Structure formats: C-alpha cells, structure tokens
Amino acid sequence: MQVWRDFRNEVDRVPFLIGVVITLGFVSWAALDTETVASWIGWAQFTVGEHLAWLYLGSVLAMLIFAGYLMISKYGKIRLGEGPPEYGTFAYFAMFFSAGLSAGIVFFGPAEALWHYEAVPPVFGDTVGAETTEAIVPAVTYSVFHYGVSAWAGYLAIGIPVAYFAYRYDAPFRVSTALLPVLGRENLDGVIGRTVDTLAVVATIGGIATGLGFISLQLLDGVTLQTGYEFSNLETVLAITAITVLFTISVVAGISRGIRRLSGFNVIIMSLLLIVVLVGGPTINILNTGISAVGTYINHFFEMSLFTGVGSEADTGWAASWTVFYWAWWIAWAPFVGLFLARISKGRTIRSVIGTAFVTMTIISLLWFSVVGGGSVWMQHTGAVDILQAINTHGEGVSGYVLFGAFPGGEIWQALFFVLVVTFFATSADSSTLALGMLTTGGKMTPSSINRVFWSVLQGMVASVLVVLGGVTALRSSVIVTGAPFAIVCIVAISGLAWWLRNKHGKEEKENISGRSEVDHKQTTPATDGGRDIE
C-alpha cells in the first residue's frame, strides 16, 4: 500500500525504533511479570523522587529565571519567523492552554486543594491544623503553585529555542535543534543529537501516558460513581482503548480543524463551569481565598520551589509525591508541548510567547484553582457536600462529578464536566502525537496520519498498563523516572539560547552602533586635503 510505503519512508529509524522497542518492551514485561513491575513502580516514586528532588526543583527554578530574563530583556522583541502570526489571539491562547495543562487541570482542579486541606503541606504544617479554616488558603496556594509560572518553564526551555532556530535558521523541527548553540548545526544528526531526540520520544510517551491515565481514571471513576459498576482490568484496558480511538479522530482532522476547534471548545466549557461554582458556591469566601492565595503564593514562592523535605522521611515523601512529581511531569511533557508551542508560535515575539505562559496562562490557572479548588474546599469545610468521602469510596477521579453535582441542575454540569475531561485529553493527545510524529520523522512539520495514529495506539497501551498496575501511584512514578534526563536537556537548551542571543544579536547591535557612529563622524568631520578644506 502506498500509505504504508510513505510511512516507512518518512520515519527517522533510530528514535522511532528505540521508542517502539522501549514501549512494547515495557508493556510485554508488565504483562509477563505484573508483580515485579508493580513493585518497581512503587519503589521508583519515592526512592527516585527523593534522590532526584534537587535536580527537578533546581532545574525548574533555573529555567524559570532564564525564561524571565529573555522576556524582560532586549531579546524579547526578537520575532520567531517572518510574517504575521498563523493563529488569532483566542485560538492561540486556547491551544497554548489546552496542550500545556490539559488532563492535569481537570483531574486535580477540584481535588488537589482538598488533599492539602486534609493533610496540610509541610511548609505550612507547623502553624496550620488539618481540616481547619486556616488550612484552606495554604491548600489553594499549593494547587495554584503547582500550576503557576513554574509549570511552563520546561515547555519554554524547549519551545523557544526550537522556534527560534527552526524559523530563523531553517533548522530541523525537532528537540535536538534546541541544543544547536552547544552542538552546532552540523552535529544535530550526530550521536548526541540522535540520543536527545530518542530521549524525547521516551519522555513524551511517559508524560502523555500519565495524562491519559489520569483522564481514564476520571472517566471510569465517574461511571462507577453514577452506576456502582466496577471495571475489571480487561474492561479498564478496553475503556482506555476506546478513549484512544476518540482522540485519533481528532488526529486525522489535523491541527487546524482538530486541535484549534477542540481547544476553543475547552475554554468555553471551562469558563461556564467556573461561573457555576463561583455563583452557586460561597462566592465571597471563594474570592477572599483566591486573593489571599495569591499573596501567600508570592510570599512563599522560593520556599515552596526549593522544598525537598530533607531531614524528615515524611516530608521527603510528601515532596516526592507532589512538587517533584509535578515538575517531573512538566519536564516529561516538555518535548511534545515545547514542539507544539513552537509549531503554533511562528510570527510571534519571544516576549509574547513567554508572556502568554507566565501571565495569561498563570492567571487562568489561578482563576480555575481558586474558584473550583477553593469552592470544593469550602463546600467540604461547611458540610455542603462530602467530596473526600466520595474520593475514599470511589477513587480520586470522582471529585469533579461530586462537586458539580451539588449545584442546582447538577446532572447538566456533571455531563459538561465529563465532556470537558474528554476534550481536554483529546487536545493533549492530539498535540503529543503531532510532536512524536515530528520527533520520529527527522523534524517533518506535518507527519502522516498513519504515523500519528500509530503513536496514539502505543500511548494508550502504556497508559492502560500503568492504570491497571498501580493507578495514581504508577502514573506519578512513570514521569519521575522518564523525565529525569530531560531536566538537564532543558537547562542546556534555555541557557544555550540566552548565550546565543547575547553573542549573535548583541554583536549585531554593537556593529550597527559602530556603523552609525562612523557615518555620523564622516558627516560631522570636515573633509580636508593637505590641511585645506575642500570646498
């Protein structure tokens, strides 16, 4: 078949084959020796997470500082490619948000603040009691922190360099391009460049499988809550496969029709649900909590950013389960979200891209977690609804259904929340298969549909295995392990770009100033001939 021949011709065999082998190897190992794999996953979350806390926390803060420098410096005005932006402002914001936060914001939005309310984070634990009024603001603060500016550091560390070198220097559209200042253009196809692209494939598979797993849990837990039906392992795998088919339809539609429309739809439904909680919940308490959480977030930002819990086994375990997990997840997603952001940012300036992440996206996260997260905590605290009991009975994924079901017209809002869960995942999975397609075709901007469908099936397989093996624990562990190598890649990429811009554009600026000075000098200095003025 011609389609199959085109697929074989377009793939870059090294990253493609290694990615396939690792993925199928993991799935096969899990099928043959389930107990050993489950034990290894449990060990990885805490042991690897605790030992690599310094790497994840330090690297994310460093990336954040480098990106902030690029945004406010003179290099922020540099445009990523010629011509006007390809997408309008609303479509750009919607795709930016849906790809970057996606599954996490709907899974953890109604639930994370509740967990911090039930067990106060160690940073505040000495002064605040669990399940008290005083615990509400710290609980919302930490959920905002995990989805605030830090969440975008890894994405920008890959996305900005790739967009800059791809659009301005015609470099290949792949992750190794972000290391062009270090490797040189001629070495992007060398051993190091190929290794980076291969690691990107592995990290992306782990990252998106985690997101798919969370969404799958949320869908299945929602069905169990409403019907009482418990899914077997086989039924869980089949359900996740069905979700994979759903987003494959979006894949075939393509980026312009698929991701753009779904992303806009996500933002509209999300805004509607946010209004439902704000109006139907304890409005004044929610607003006061949100503004207090902003102040606490700013005051404790560096303390939360660098908290490893060292000296206390319980605290190190908490850090590994929460902040280290999140930073590992964002870094594991950096290859595919970074490439996707680069793909949709042509024609925009470095400042506008970073500003979109640090300002616009953070404000959206702040609103969602302050209203939805804060609303769920206040309703739990006042006894309006017992969301924690539902979580303990039916699983972590039911929090959103219980919350929205507590308002007038609850069945409608539950249905809309269900739709939001599905479409948010579809946009993330769509963008991830686009990135995997680009990574495994040597940087091709529009990989074939069969390539993207192939990777979507593999991602669904990995997610189903992780869900069956250990649920949330297994999903957390997978990214802590797969994201580690990419933390170093992200640091090198963003610092290398800063060095390149300083040398390249700084030198050009000096030459321009020097050239203008010479012209000015010639224009103002009288010309002479042997000491006499030339008339």
N, C-alpha and C positions, 0 to 999 in steps of 0.2 A: 504494500500500500504506500502511496505517495506521502501520506501524512506521517507514517512511521519512519520512512526514509528521511523526511525533513527533520523529524525529531532526533534521529541518530546523528544527523549531520550538524545540528546546531549545538549539541551538548559539549561542554568542556569536560572531558572524560575524567580528569583527576578529581576535582571537587565533587562531581556528580557521582562517580563510582564509590568514592570513600564515604560520602554521605549516605548512599543507599546501603552499603555494607554495614556501616555502624547502626543504622536504623533497623534493618532487618535482623542484624545480629542481636540487638537488644531485645526485640520482640520475640525472637526464637528462644533466647536464653530465658526470658521470663516465662514462656510457655512450658519449657522443659524443666525448669528449676525455680518454681514460683517462690518457695520459702527462702531460698538463698538471696534472690533478687530483692524480696521484700525486706529482709534483714539488712541488706546492704543499703537500701534506700533510707531506712530508719537511722542507720549509722551516719550516713552522709549529711543529713540535715543538721545534726548537732556537732559532730566532730569536724567536718569540713567547714561548716558555717562558723564555728568558734575559732578555728585556726586561721581562717581567711577573713575574719571580720576587719582586721587592719587594712587589708587590700581593698575590699569593697568600699568601706567607709572613707578611707583616704583618697582613693581614686575618684570617687564621685564628687567629693568636695573640690579636688584639684580640677576636674573637668568643668565644674561649675564656675570656678574662678577664671579659668581660661576663656570660657564662653562669655562670661560677663565682661571681661576685658575687650574681647572682639566687638561686643555690642556697643560699648560706650566709646571705644577708640575711633580714630580717624578711618580705620579699616572697615568699620561698619557700613560705610557708604558704598563699598565695592559691590557691583552688581553681579549676580550669578547668571551669566549668559546675556545675550543680546535680545532685544525686543521686549514687548510688554509681557506681564505675567500670563501664563496659559489659562489660569483659572481665576474667576472672580473672588472677591473677598469672602463672601459667605461660604461658597463651595470650598475654598482653600482652608478656612478655619474648620469647617466641618470634617473634611478629610484628615486634616492635621490632628484633630482631637480624636476622631474615631480610631485611627490607626495607632496613635500613641498610648491611649489609656484603655480603650476598648473593654475587654472582658473584665478587667480588674475593677473598673469603676462601678459596674452594675452588681458584681458579686460582693465586693467589700463595702460599697457605699452605704447600704442600710445596716451592715453587720459590724464593721471594724470598730466603730466608736463604742458599740455595745460591749464588745470583748474587752476594750480598755476600761470601760466603766465597771465591768465585773471584776477585772484584775488590773489594777492601776499600773501603768508602766513604771519601771524602777526610777526613772528620772524624777517622777513626782510622788513615788510611793511612800517616801518618808514623811511627807506632810499631808497626804490626802488619803482618806479611807475609802475602801472599795464600796461601790453602790451607794455613795452619798451624793448630796447635791454638789459638793466641792469636787467630786470626781468627774463631773460632766464636761467642764471646759478642757481639762487635760486630755480627756478621751477624744473629744472632737479635734483638739490641737494635733494629736499624733496622727490621726487619719488624714488631716489636711497636710501635715508634714510629709507623709509618705507619698502623696500625690501632688506635691507642690513643685517648686522650681527644680529640685534635685532629680525628680523623675525624668526630666528632659535632658539632663547633662550627657548621658551616653548617646542618646539619639543624635544630638547636635554634634557630638565629637566625631561621628561618622558622616552624618548627612551634610554638614557644611563643607568639609574638605572634598568629599566626592563631588558635590555640586560644583564647587569652585574649579576643580581640575578637569572635570568632565565637560563643563560648558565653556570654560575659558581656554583650555589647552587640549581639548578633544581627547582626553584620556579615557580609557575604557570605563564603563559604568559598573564597577564592582568594588567591593570593600577594600581590596588591596590598594586601590587608587588613593585612598585616604592617607597612605604611607608614602606617597610619591616624594615628598621632601626628604625622606630618610633613605628610601630605596633607590630613587632615581627612576625616570621614565623607562629606561632600557631594562631595568631589573624587575618590573612588575610581573613579568612572566617567568621569573626565576623561582628558585626553591622557596624562598621566604614569602614571596607574593602568592604563590600557589597554596602554601601552607596556611596563610591568613585567610584566603578565600574558602579553603576547606574547613577551617575552624569556624568561619562564619556560617557555613551550612549547618554544622553540628549544633552551634549555639542557637541558631534560628529554629531548628527542629525542636530542640528542648524548650525554647521560650514559647513558641506558639502552641506546642502540645500542652504546656501548663495552662495557657489561656483557654484552649479548647476544653481541657479537663475541668476547669472551674465552671465554665458555662454549661458543660454537660451535667455536672453535679447539680447546678442550679435548676436546670430543666427537669432532671429526674426527681430531685427532692421536691420540686413543686408539684409534680404529678402524684408523688407519694402523699404529700400533704393533703391534696384535694380528694384523692381516691382511696388512700390507705394501701395501695398496691406497692409491694416491694419488688424491685428489679433483681433478677439473678445476674450472675457475672456475664452469662451469654447475652442476656437481654440488654445489659449495660453496653456491651460491645456493639450490638446491633443498633441501639439508640444513637450512639456516638457516630456510627457509620452513616446513619440517616441524616444527622446534622452535617456531616461532611458533604453529602450529596447536595444539601441545601446551598452551602456556600459555593460549591462547584458551579452551580447555575450562575451565580454572580461572576465567577471567574470567567466563564465563557462569554458573558456580556461585555467584558473589557472594562478598563479603568474609567473611561469617560461616562459610560452608561451605568456600569455596576457600582463602583465604589462611590462615585460622586452622588448619585441619587440616594443610595443607602445612607451615606454619611449625613446628607441633609435631612433625611427622614429621622435618623437617630437624634439629631439635635432638637428637632421639633417635638418628638415624643418625650424626650428627656426634660425639656422645658415645661411641658404640660404636667408631667408627674411631679416636678419640683414645685410648681404652683399648687398642686393638690395638697402636698404636705405642708407647705407654708401657710396656706389659707385654712386647711382643715385641722392642722395641728395647733400646738400652743405657740402662736405666732410671735408674741413679744419675747417669750423665753428663747425661742429659736434665734431670733435676730440678736438678742443680747449675748447669747452663747457664741454666735458666729463672730461678732466683733471682738469679743474677749479672746476667742481662739486665735484671731489674727495677731493680737498683741502678744499673746503667750508664744505663738509661733516665732515671732520676730525676736523676742527676748531670749528664748531658749534654743534658737536655731543651731548655733555651733555646738552646744552641749548635746542636743539630740543627734546632730550629724556625726559626732565622733564618739558616741556612747557604745562601748564594747561590753560593758558589764564585768570587766576583768576584776578578779578578787572575790566574786560570788558566783557559784555554779548556777544558781537560779537566774541571776541577771544575765550571764553569758548565754544561757539557753534562750532567754527571752529575746535578746538582741539577735541571735541567730534565726529565731523563728519569725521575727518581724522586720526590723530595719535591714539586716543583712540579706534576708530573703528578698525584700523588695528591690534593693539595689542590685542584687544578682539578677533578678527578673528583668529589670530595665536594661541592664547591660547585655543579657542574653537576647533581648529584643533589639538591641542597637543595630545589628547588621541589617535586619529587614526594615525596621522603621526608619533608620537612617537613610537607606537607599530609597525608600518610598518618599520620604520628605524631600530628598534631593530631586527625585523624579518630578514632583509637583511644584518645586520652588524656582524653576527656571524663570529668569527675568526679575526676580526679587533681590533686594539687597541683603547682605549678611545681617545688618541691623534689624531688618523687618522680619527675617526668619527667626532669629534668636528672640526678638521682642515678642513675636507671636507665641513662642514657647513659654518664655519667662513671665510674660504679663497676661496675655489673653487666656492662655490655657490654664495658668495658675488661678486666675480669677474664676474660671468656670469650675475648676476642681474645688476651690474654696466654697463657692455657692452650693455645689452639689453635696459635699460632705457636711457643710454647716447646716443645710436645710434638711436633707434626707437623713444623714447620720445623726445630727443634733435632734431632729424630730423623733427618730426611733428611740434615742436615749431618754428623752423627756417623757415620751409616752410609756416607756418601760418604767421609769422612775415614779411616775404618778399613778401607775397601775391601770392605765387606759387599755393596755394590751401587754401580754406576757410573751415577748418575742424570744427571750432567752430560753424559756421553757420549750417553745416550738423548735428552736435550734437543737436543744439537747435531745428532743424526741425524734425529730425527722431529719436533722442534718443541717450543715452550715448554709446550704443554699436556699432555705425557706424564708429567710429574714425579710426579703423584699415583698414576698407574697403576703406574709402576715401583716407587715406594716401597711401596705396599700389596701389590704382587705379590711382594715379597721376604720376606713373612712366611708362616708355615705357614697353609695354606688361602687362599693368595693370590688365587685366582680369585674366591672369595667376596667378599673385601674389595675387589677391583677392581670387581666388579659393584655392590657397595654404594656405592663412591665414585662410580661412574657415575650411579647413581640420585640421589645427593646433589647432583651437579652439575646435573642436570636439574631437580630440585625446587627447589633454591635459586634457579635462574634463574626458574622459574615464579612463585615468590612475589614476586620483584622486579619482573618484568614485569607481574604482576597489579596490584601496588600502583601501578606507574607509569602504567598505563592508567587506573586509577581517578583518579589525580591529573590526568592530561591531560584526562580527561573533565570533571572539576570545573573545570579552567582554561578549557576551551573551551565551558562552558555557563553562565558567569557565576557559578560557585560552587555549582552544584547538588550536593547531598550524594550523590545516587545517580544518576549519569548512566546513560543507557540502555546496554544490552548492545551494540547496534549501534555506538554511539559508541566504546566501549572496544575492540571488535573492529577497527574502522576504524584506530584509532591503533596497535594491535598489529601490523597488517599493515605500516603505514608504518615502524614501528621496525625490523621485520625486514628491510625493503628497505634502509634506511640501513646496518644492521649488515652485511648481506651485501656491499654495495658497499665498505665500509671494509675488510673482511677480504680481499676479492679485490684491492683496490688496494695494501694495504701491511701487512696483518697487524697485529702488535702495535704497530708504529710508527704506523700510521694510526689505530689505536684510541686511542693515547696523544695524538696530535695533535688529534683532534677535540674532546676535552674541554678541552684547554688553550686553544683558541680560543673555544668556546661558553660556557665557564664564566666568562670574564673579567668581563663586565658584571655578573654576579650577585654577584661578590665585594663590589662596592660596595653593592648592594641589601641583602645580608645584614648588612653593617656598620650601615647606616642603620636596618634593622629592629630589631636587638637593642639598639642604643643608644637608639633611639626608645622602645622598650618600657621600658627602665630609667628613662628620663626621665619617661614617663607614670606609671609606678608610683610614683615618688618624689613627683610632684606630686599625683596623684589619691589614693593611699592614705595618703601622708604627711600631706596636708591633712585627710583624714577622721580620721586618728588624732589630730591636733592639736585638731580640733573636738571629738572625743569627750573628750579630756583636759580641754579648756576647759570643756565642758559638765558633766563630773563635778566639776570644781573649783568651778563656780558653785553646783551643788547642795550640795556639801559646805559651801560658805561660808554658804549660806542656812540649812543645818541647824544650824550651829555658832554663827552670829551671833545674839545675842538681838534679837528684834524690838522696836522702840521706837515710841512715839507722842508726839511733842513732848518727847522726852527722858525719858519714863517708860516702864518695861517694861509690856508688855501681858500681863496675867495669863491 
